[in-house]
Amino acid sequence: MRVLVTLLLSCWLGACSTLGVLSPLQDGRAAMLAGDPQGSEAAFAQAMVSISSDDDRALISASDSARTGAALVTNDTLRRYAVAPYERLFMHSYQALNYLALQKPEAAAVELRRADAWQRTQALAYAEKIAEAEGIAPSDTQALSALDDAAARVRSSTQHAGALYLSGLFYEAQDALNDAFIDYRAAWQAQPRNAQLASDTARLAQRLRFDDPTPRATPVAKPLSLSQDARAGDIVVYWERGEIPDKVAFQLPLINSTAYTLVSIPYYPRQGAPAQRLSLQLDGQSPAAELLVDTHALAARTLKEQLPGILLRASVRAVAKQQLQRELNEQSPGLGLLGTVYSLLSERPDLRQWSNLPAQVYVLRQRVAAGEHRLSINGEQPLSVPVRAGKITLVHVVSAPRVSYSRIYPL
């Protein structure tokens, strides 16, 4: 009877867990790529309501208790989905772009400030989380070694150089140079190998008469200022490439005083070289775009930081299932067999994520003469990009399987 009740509760909560915040996040991204900024804005607004509700939840509700209790005898897919930091920051960035597409620059500014404020508050608590994750998470298997390697490519799971750079661009276009400098510098600190971020940071430091914050060893392009040439403007290409890899299941042995148990945990497998070499051409030239956001690395670091909690729940779940099997076996061998089958079938990892995000984001910034310019991605039909003197033109481009998208934002 206990197994039957748990199975029914698992089915009901499992159906509920497919709804909530992930569905509107996926829908918002899909609508954006379909050229529907209004539909995308509505979907992301719905996701934000759900996230805000979770953030403001001071007490655990009865439904949360039910989810947690069921998860301890089933699996983590019954837990309320917690939006990862990088997912939240992509959401704010996309919503800001939606507002720009809908001719609502004030709303875009508010959205970018939300992302900035949230990143700052998260940075304060980040060190403690890292210490805990590094101390508990195992690293003696090939699968988790791949996770470690991917996670090591970024310094923090809460710092999103793409969101920071878009915010900096917006502030610079509004001539709020001090705010732009702060965001460019933070983006460069999150992605220190990106020479474009170093160049923009140094350029604004020069205009604001700050000391140059970039180390001399960093390759920095010659600082440019929009005011230096009244006949020129800047093209900035925000280029999203590929799709974030799926999480996969990994069987990890857990040994306690009474039993040897295999539990399923999620991880990201090692990624090979991309099958398609992507290219960008601007006015017939092939300038190099630089890595701005490594979404795979951010996701891997987030998962690595979650491992202590995942392993703790897996250990408790293994003990609970063993106890359940013993109780059923004492009542009847047939019930004991049913308990064993249930334990095997119910043990699966939580593989949920925002699955239509890009694998990487690259950035290219070029000073060009005012007028029309031709931008081509992967040899496709060139895009005509108008550039105004003394202004910034942002071009959002997406190159992914079965997806080709572009939109121009005069800032």
N, C-alpha and C positions, 0 to 999 in steps of 0.2 A: 504493500500500500504506500509505504514511504517513497519507494522508487517511482511508482506511478504518479504520485503527487508532484515529485520533483521533475519528472519528465514533462508533465503538463505545464508546470510553471516555467520550465525552460523554453518550451515551444512558444508560449505567450510572450515572455520577455524577449526571446530571440526575434520574434516578429517586430516588437516595438523598437528593438535596438537598431533595426535597419532604417528607421525613420530618424527624426531629430535633426541634428545639425549637419550630418554628412550629405544628406540629399540636397538641401538648398545650396551647399557649397559646390557640389558637382554641377547642379543646374545653373548656378550663377556663372561658372566658368564656361559651360557649354553655350549659354546664351550669348556671352561676350564673343566667343569664337564664331558664333553664327551671325554676328553683326547686329545684335539686339541689346544695346546698352540699357534700355528701359527695363526689359525683362531681367537682365543680369542684375541691375540695381535692386529690383524687388526681391530677387532670390537671396542676394547677399544681405539685404536688410533683415530678411527672415532669419538667416543664420546668425546675425548679430544679436537679435532678440534672444535666441536660444543660448548663445554664449554668455550674454549679459545675465541671463537668469541663473546660469550655472555659477558665474562669478559671484553673484550676490547671495547665493544660497548659504545662509548662515547655519542652518540646522539640516541634518540628514532627514529627508522625508521618508515616509513609509515605503514609497516605491523604490527609493535608493536602497533601503534596508533589504527589501525583497531581492533586488538585483544582486546586492553584495552577498547575501546568504545563498542564493541560487548559484552564483559564480563559484562559491567555495566547494560545491559538490558537482559542478559541471565544467565551465571554462570561462575565460575572461571576456568572451564575446557578449555576455549578458550584462557586463558593466556599462555604465553610461560612457559614451565616447568622449574622451577629453581631447579637444582640439590642440594640436601641437603648436608651439610658438611660431614655427616657420609657416604653418598653415594660416594662422591668424594674421600674420603680417602680409602674406600674399593676398588674403581677403581684403585687408584695408587698402593695399596698393591697387588692386583691381577695382575696388569701389571708387577710389579717387579718379582712376581713369574713366570709369563710367560717368562720373559727374562732369569731367572735362568734355566727354563726348556729348553730354546733354546740355552743354553750355551753362554749367553751374560751378564756376571756379571757386566761389566761397565755400560751397559744400565740399569740394575737393580739398581745399586747404584744411578744413575741419578734420577730414578723414586722415590726412597725412599727419596732422598734429596728434591725433589719437594713436597712430602707429608709433610716433616718436615717444610720446609719454609712456606708452606701455613698454617699449623697449628699455627705457631708462629705469622704470621700476623693477623690471625683471632682472636687469644687470646687477642690482644690489643683492639679490638673493641667490645669484647663480653659483658663486663659489662654494657655498655650503652643499648644494645639490651635487656638484661635481665631486667633492671629496667623498660623499657617501657612495656615489655610483662607482668611482674608481676603487673604493675599498671592498665592495661586495661582489661586483660583477665578475664571473669567471672568465678567463681568457686562455684556457688551455685546450681549446678545440679549434679545428680548422674553420668551422662555420663562424664562431665568434671572433676568430682572428680577422676574417674578412670584414666583419662589422667594425672591429677596432680600426682597421686600416682606413675604411671610409670615413669614420667619425673623426679621425685625426686630421682630415683635410680642412676642418674648420675649427675655430677657437671656441665658439659658443653656439649653442642651439637657439639662443634668444636674440642674436644679432643678425639682421637680414640686410645685407649691403644693398640689395635692390630697392627695398622700401626706403632706406636712408638716402640713396642716390636720387630716386624720383622726388623725394621731399626737397633735397638740395636744389635740384633743377627748378622746381616750382618756386622756391624762395628766391633763387637767383633771377628768375624771369620777372619776379615782382620787385626786384632791386632790394630785397631784404638780405643783404650780403652777409651779415653776421650770422643769421640763422642758417643760410646756405653753407657757410664755412663750417659750422658745427656739424651739420649732417654729412658734408663731404668728408670731413675728418673722421667721423664715426664710421662711415662706410669704408674708408681706407684702412682704418684699424681692424675692421671685420674682415677685409680682403686685402692684406698688405702687399700682395704680389701684383696687384692691379696698378699698372703705371698711370692709367688714366685717372684713377682716383687720387693718386699722389699728385698728379699734375694739377687737377682742379683744386685740391687742398692748398698747394703751394701758390697757385694763381690768386686765389682769394686772400690768402695770408698776405701776399704782396700788396693787393689793392687796399686791404684794411690796415696795412702797416704793422702786421703782426710779425713776430719772428717766424722764420720758415720751420714748420713742424715736421717736415719730412727729412729722414736721415740722408746724408750725402751719398750713401751707397745705393739708394733707391733711384732707378732710372726715371727721371722726370722729364717730360716733354717741355719744350720752351713755353713758359707761361703766356697765355693769350688773354686779352680782355676785349669784350664786345665793344667797348668804347674806343679801342685803338683804331678801328677801321669802320667808318660809318657805312661803307658799301658792302660789308660782309655780315654774315650771321652764322649760327652754329646748327648743324644737323646732329642730333643724338639718336642713335638707333638702339632701342631696348629690345634685344633679340632673344626670344625664348625658343629653346631647342629640345626636341625629344620629349619623352614622358618619364616621369619618376618610376623607377622599377618597383615591381610588386614585392611585398614581404612574402617569405616562404616559411614553411614549418621546419623545425629542427627538433629531433628527439634528444633530450638531455637526461642522462641517468641521475636519479636522486636516491641516495642510500641513507636509511635511518636504522635504528636499532632492531626493527622487526621485519623490514622488507627492502627489496630493491625495486625501484619504480622508474619507468620512463615517463617523462612529462614532455609535452609539446610547447615550445616557445617560438616566437617569431624572430626572424633575422633577415638581413638583406644579403643575398649572395654576392660574391665578387663579380664585378661587371667587366666584360671584355671591351675591346675597342668598338666604337660605333660602326655599324654596317655601312652607313652612308656618310661620305665626307661632305660637309656643308660649306658653302662658299657665299661670300657677299661681295658685291661690286657696287661702287659709287662712282658714277660718271666714267665708267670704263676702267677704273683702277680697283685694286683689291687690297684695301687697307685691312689691317689685322684688328679684329674685335677681341676684347679681353674678357676673361671670365669674371662675372660679377656675383652670381649666386650659384652655388653647387647644391642643388636641392637634395640630391642623393646623399651627400655628406651631412647636410642638416638633419635629414630624416634618420640617418644612421646614428648620429650623435644623440638625437632625441630618444631613440630606442635604447641606446646604451645606458642613458640616464634613467630609463624606466625599468631596466633589468632587475635592480634590487627588489622593487615591488612585485614584478612579475614572478621572480623566483620564490619570494616569500609566499605569495598566494598559491603557487604551484606546490610548494611543500605542504602547506596547510590542506590543500585540496587532496593531495596524495594520501595524507593521514586520514582525512575524513572518508575518502572512498574505501580505504582499507578497512576502517571500522564498520562502514556500511556493509561491505562484503562479508565480514565475520558475523555480523548480526543476522544477515539473511541466510548464511550457510548454516547457522545454528538452528534456524527455523525449518529449513528444508534445503537439501542439495540443489534442487531445481531453482529455488530462489537465489541461492548462492551463485549459480551459473548465470542467472539473469543479471545479478549485480556485477559480475565480472564483465559480461558483454556490455552492460551500460557504461562501466568505467572506461572501457576501450573506445566505445563509440563517442562518448561525450568529451574525451580528452582531445581538444584541438586548440591551437593558438589563436590569438586575436590578430587577424591580418587586416583589419580595417584601416583605411587611410583615405585622404583626399587624392584619388587616383588619377585625375586628369591634369595634374600640375606638370610643369616642364621639368626635365631632368637637369637642365642648366639654363642660366640666363647670361648672355654676353652683352657687352656695351661697346659702342663705337661712337666717338665724338670727333667731328671734323669741322674746321673753319672753312667756309665756302663763300663765294660771291653771292650776293642777293640775286634771286631769280629761281628758275626751275632747274631741278637736278634729278638725275635718273638713278634709282636704287633697285638693284636686282639681287634676289636671293635664290641660290641654287639654279641659276640659269632660267628662272621663270620670267614671265612678262614683267618688264621693268615698271617700277612705281614712280610716278612723277611727284617730286617733293618740292613744294614751294618754300622758299626761304626769304624772310624779310630782313632788311638791313638792321643790324643791332639787336636781333631777336634770336630766340632758341626755338627750333622746330623739333619736336619729339616724334619719333616714328616707332610705334609698337609693332613688332613683327613676330609671328609664331610659325615655326617650322617643326611639325610633328607628324607622326604617321596619320595619314588621311586628313590632315589639317593644314591649311595654308591661309594665314590671316594677316592683315595689316590695317593699321589706322594711323592717321596723321593728326597730331595735336599741336597747333601753333600756340606757343606759350608767351 
